[in-house]
Structure formats: C-alpha cells, structure tokens
C-alpha cells in the first residue's frame, strides 16, 4: 500500500494514518499536512483581523464579526485548552500524582520549556491537548485516576458557571470574549466526555470519556497497566534528567514491581545501550521481540537490536534482516534508514551504507543521531578511499558537536 501524499510504498499499511477525504498518509506527510493547516489558520487570522480593522468605520457589524472570529476565537480556544489541562494538572498534584508534561495543541512543536520539573509544550494546531501524570501508589488508584480525569471537564464546567451570568452583547456589537469562551468551554466539555474510543491505547490525545469509564470499571489489568505506566514515567524522567546511578536504581525498583512491562524492559535495554553493554542490550531487545504480540509495533525494538548487533559485531545477518524489514515497512523513517546504513557498513557493504547514510544526513534529527550516523558514514567513506569526503563529514560533525571525532 502507498501513502496518498508522497506515494511511498509500505509493507505495513497500518502505519498510515487516516486523513480527510479518505486519504491515508505516512507520518511525514501527516506532519506536513498539520503544519500546512497551522499556517493556513494563522493566515486566516491575520487577514481577518486586518479586514476587521479596515471595516470598523464603514461596516462595524461585519468588522466585529471578523475580529471576533479571527482574533478573539483563537484566544478563547487557547484559554479553554489551558483551563482544561490545568484542571488535570492541579488535580494530579492534589491526588499525589507526579505531573511530567502538559501539551496544548497538536502538530508541529512551537514552544517548549521545562518549569518546576514539568515539560510545557505548545503545538501549532489549537486542537486538543494532554497532561502526562503518573503514580506508583496503588491505594485508591481507580478513584484517584477517575478524579484526575474528571478534573479537566470540571474546570470547563466551572468556567461556564462563572461566564454565563456575565454574557452580554453579541458578535456584531463589539469584541465578544465571554460568548466565545462560553461556546468553546461548552464544546470542550461535550467532546472530552464523549465515549470516543481511540484507535490505539497509546494515543495520548484520547478523549477523557473512555479513560474515565476504564477508571470506574477498575479491572485488575487496567490497574496493573496504570501502575506500570507510573513506574515507567518516573524511570524515564530520571533517565533524562537525573544522574545515571539514580535512574538505574529507580529502574531496578520499577522492574521488581512490574517485571513483565514492555516499556520498562525497553528502557532497561536503552540504558544498557547507553552504557555500551551491547550484548546485554541485545539480549533484552531480542526478548522483547520474541514476546511481542501479532500486530504490535516492534520497529523500535528491532532497530535497537540491530544497532547492538552491529556495534558488537555479532550476528550481522540477523541485523541485516531486521533493518531490511523495518525499512520496507517504514521507508520514510530516518532512524530506520540510518540504522540500515550503519548495519551495512558494519557488515562491510560500505558503498550501500554510505549512500543511505548520506540520505539521512539531510534529515532533521537530533545531534546525537547525526553524530552517530555521520561517524559510520565517515568510516565507510574512508574505507572506500574517499578520504576528502570522510574528512568533510567529520568536520561537519565536529562543528555540530565538539565532542564528535575529528579524524
């Protein structure tokens, strides 16, 4: 099956996301579509606001309609989303949860800041949001999660109760923040409580209604998953923001509490990779792949296993097979292409590997990935006798990250 946006063929059509007009798009095309919609909304707002200002004299009613929809409505949507997610975050703190991140909107990331241990993110499209919080305490878990989920809609309900008595005027008589805030809060309250079940359990933009129903049911498997998620978020946050020793100690504690959770076992493998204990990491990712259920996303585990085998210089045929499968399923993914190139170089197929890694060099990746893939590309170019190109790659890497190898 092919992506309807770029015609890229994939062997895993379930990875294509549904889009308007019956289209199915690969993640890069979907990201470009969302970025385009965000730019179009900004242009509409700018043009509408300017027209509104120009019409204030000759046609005030039409001018105020334009100004309300172009300027006031986006602000009302933002305030509504902020109030909803603030309700979740405040309730989480009061109920003993740890809040890890708050995201407003979808699409391309526009702003990110870490405040008081919480990652605050604003995205391009003001549609939806989520608050990531977790707990490791089992006491009253179902009730606490239900209250945490209900706090977002409750914040919108409280705003409605405060704003409705202050409703005055209309969209044609002046700027109307109160009517628009009433409308956006009512819509947020309704949509968040609808029992719209997500396409996957990992969808962080899922509505509050399904999660609230699950919390009220409180099945044993659901409670175990919520506790494991709390341990995972704590261990991941420690891995990203605390000394390695503390992160490893917390992960060991988490694995003792939830030994079969795939997220924790995956993080354990990633920490082993960070220590460059390639064989131990390979063993962990091989176990994850063996335990994966049919249809479960396995591409990250496969790529990590392939990287470990390449660095350890063992079972390179297995690494070649894994990366070939992943790149066939996700030909748009730079990490898949880069890992495939890395494995080819490790296997001595320098010309093929260097070509793939050259393609990846033009992609938007973090500096860590750029340095890793670039180092392997330079190694392949040097072995091919293309010393000048290899030195150019190393110079580019050294300019990006001074700790990168210079020769």
Secondary structure, 3 states (H helix, E strand, C coil): CECCCCCCECCCHHHCEECHHHCEECHHHHHHHHHHHHHHHHHHHHHHHHHHHHCCCCCHHHHHHHHHHHHHHHHHHHHHHHHHHHHHHHHHHHCCCEEEEEEEEEEEEEEEEEECCEEEEEEEEEEEEEEEEECCCCCCHHHHHHHHHHHHHHHHHHHHHHHHCCCCCCCCCCCCHHHHHHHHHHHHHHHHHCCCCCCCCCCCCCCHHHHHHHHHHCCHHHHHHHHHHHHHHHHHHHHHHCCHHHHHHHHHHHHHHCCCCHHHHHHHHHHHHHCCCHHHHHHHHHHHHHHCCCCCCCHHHHHHHHHHHHHHCCCHHHHHHHHHHHHHHCCCCHHHHHHHHHHHHHCCCHHHHHHHHHHHHCCCCCHHHHHHHHHHHHHHHHHCCCHHHHHHHHHHHHHHCCCCCCC
